[in-house]
C-alpha cells in the first residue's frame, strides 16, 4: 500500500488549485465584498446565500451550517472522497506528481477506488470516440447521427462514441491499460459473463454522462440494431460514482451559461440536449433514465442561486404522456425560488425532431414561447370539467384553487386567483381570491395536510428551504421597508388578532431582511397567527419553540417585548402595516417586469410581449387598488 503523501506535495496542491475555481464547478459564486465570494451552500438547502469563499485565504465557510475548510476539505465533502483520493484528483488537475513517504511514487494500482473508476470511464469514453470516428462497423452509428442532423463536429463536441458489437472489445482494451477485472465490474463498464467479464455496452451509440465537475461517471447507450434485444436506451447501472438521480446530462457544458443567464432548459433525451445546444440554447440539460426529481433540483438551485428572476423551463411533448410529465414536474415547482415554465413541442415532436424539420429558429422559438407551469397546470385541470354548469364550475374551482394557493409569490398568487375566476367563469372574483387564501392557510396550519396534498407538501418544502437563521446583512432600521417589516412582525407576535388571517397569506419573500424572513417562516411553521385565536396563552410559546436556533428565538423574544410604535394599536394601524409590506412587494415585482419589458426590445414575440404587458397591467392595477383602498384590497 502507498504511504502518506509527502507534506510538501500536499501544500503544493493547495497552492496550485484556487479554491474559487474548484467551488465554481459546483455552484455559482458572486461578489460578497472584501474580496470574498458567496453562493448557495451545497451542503444544506437554503434560499439566501450564506456560503462564502475567500480566494486570498484559500478557505470556505458556511454561516448557515458551519461547514468550512480549505480546497481539499471542500472536495472531500462534496464528492465523498478520502483525503488521499482528493489530493490525487487535485494533483492530476494541476499536473503535480505526488510522492509518498513510503512506497515511492504513486502507481496507478494504489489510487483510491473512486479515482480508478473515474479514470476507467475517461479511457472508455476515448475508446468509444475512436471507434465512432474510425471503425467501419460504426457506420451505422454515424448514419444514425446524420439522419438526426448531427455531423462529425457535433459528435466530437458532445464526445459521442460507439461500442463495438463484440463481447469484450472494451474489456480487453481496459485490461491492457492496467485496470483489473474487479475495477471494470465495479465501474459498470463490464459485467460478468460465463467465462469472465464482458462488455456491458455492445453495438450502441454512446453518450458520456459527466458530473458537474466534468468527470465521466457513466454512459447512456442507444440501440442501433434490430438484433439487439435490450432496451432502446441502456444506462450505466448504479455504481460508486454514478447515481442516476444525481446527474444531469449536459450539465458540464451548460453550467456556466445557466449561472450566467439564470435559466435552465430541461429536455428529455441526449439528442434533445444536442439539438438545443446546436440551436443556441446552451442551457439545455436532461435527466438520465429517470424522472426529474429532488436531487436534480438541488444541482440547479446552486447554479441559479435561487434568484427570483431565474427560470427553469421544461420541454415536453404535447401528448397525454407529456402533459402528465409536465404536471409531475409541477409537483416540485415550489422547491425552486426560480419561476418554472413549460414549452410544449408542436405535433408531438421533441426538440431534436423539431430542429430537423424546421431548423434552429424553431427550437429557439419553442423556448421563448413558454408558459408559466402553474398556468399550464390550471388550464389542464379546468379543461377536464364542464364549465357550462354550476356543478362543473364548482368542481373546476375546487381542483384548481389549491394549485393557485401554492404559488410562492404573493402578488402572482393574487393575480392568478383573479385570472382563475375568469377562466372558470365565476363572476364573484373576491370569492375565488378568498378561497385561494383560505387554502393557502390550511396548507400551512395543517403542516402540509390540506385538500391538495401535492401542492401543500411542495409549499412546506419551500418554507423549509427558506432562511432559517438570521445571518445576513445587518438590519437597517432607517430603511422604511425594514421598519415596516419589523412593525408587522411585532403585531404578529403581540397582537396577532389584528392581522389574522391576512398575515398568514404573506410569503417569506415579502420580508426583505433575512432575519425578519426567518421570523416570518417560524411563525408560519408554528401554525400561523390564526393559532392565537385557538390558544392565545400558548401561541407565543409555540412560536419560540418552533424557532430553528437560538438566534431566531432571541429575535422572536425581542420583537415580542419591543413596544409597537403607535399611540393607538388597532385594526387601522395593523392594516396600514399589512398594506405597506404587500405594496413594496408588488412594487418590487413591477420593477422586475418593467425590466423584462425593456429587455424584450422592439422585435419581441408579440404573444410573449402581450403576456408581459398584461402581467405588468395587473400588478399596476393591484398596486393602485392597495393605494386607494388600503387593507380592503388585500
LINPEQUI-V475857 format. One record per run of one state. SS is the DSSP state (H for helix, E for strand, - for the rest). FROM is the first residue (numbers start at 1). LEN is the number of residues. If there is no record, write none. Layout:
# LINPEQUI-V475857
ss from len
SS FROM LEN
SS FROM LEN
This chain:
# LINPEQUI-V475857
ss from len
- 1 4
E 5 1
- 6 1
H 7 10
- 17 2
H 19 5
- 24 6
E 30 4
- 34 2
E 36 4
- 40 11
E 51 4
- 55 4
E 59 4
- 63 5
E 68 3
H 71 9
- 80 3
H 83 12
- 95 4
E 99 2
- 101 3
E 104 2
- 106 2
H 108 3
- 111 2
H 113 22
- 135 1
H 136 12
- 148 4
H 152 6
- 158 3
E 161 3
- 164 5
H 169 8
- 177 4
H 181 7
- 188 2
E 190 4
- 194 2
E 196 4
- 200 4
E 204 7
- 211 5
E 216 8
- 224 9
E 233 3
- 236 8
H 244 3
- 247 2
E 249 1
- 250 1
H 251 11
- 262 1
E 263 5
- 268 2
H 270 9
- 279 5
E 284 3
- 287 7
H 294 11
- 305 6
E 311 7
- 318 2
H 320 11
- 331 2
H 333 3
- 336 3
E 339 7
H 346 3
- 349 2
H 351 8
- 359 1
H 360 9
- 369 2
E 371 2
H 373 10
- 383 7
H 390 16
- 406 4
H 410 15
- 425 4
H 429 17
- 446 7
H 453 13
- 466 14
H 480 15
- 495 1
H 496 3
- 499 3
H 502 4
- 506 2
H 508 3
- 511 3
H 514 12
- 526 5
H 531 4
- 535 1
H 536 11
- 547 3
H 550 12
- 562 9
H 571 30
- 601 5
H 606 28
- 634 1
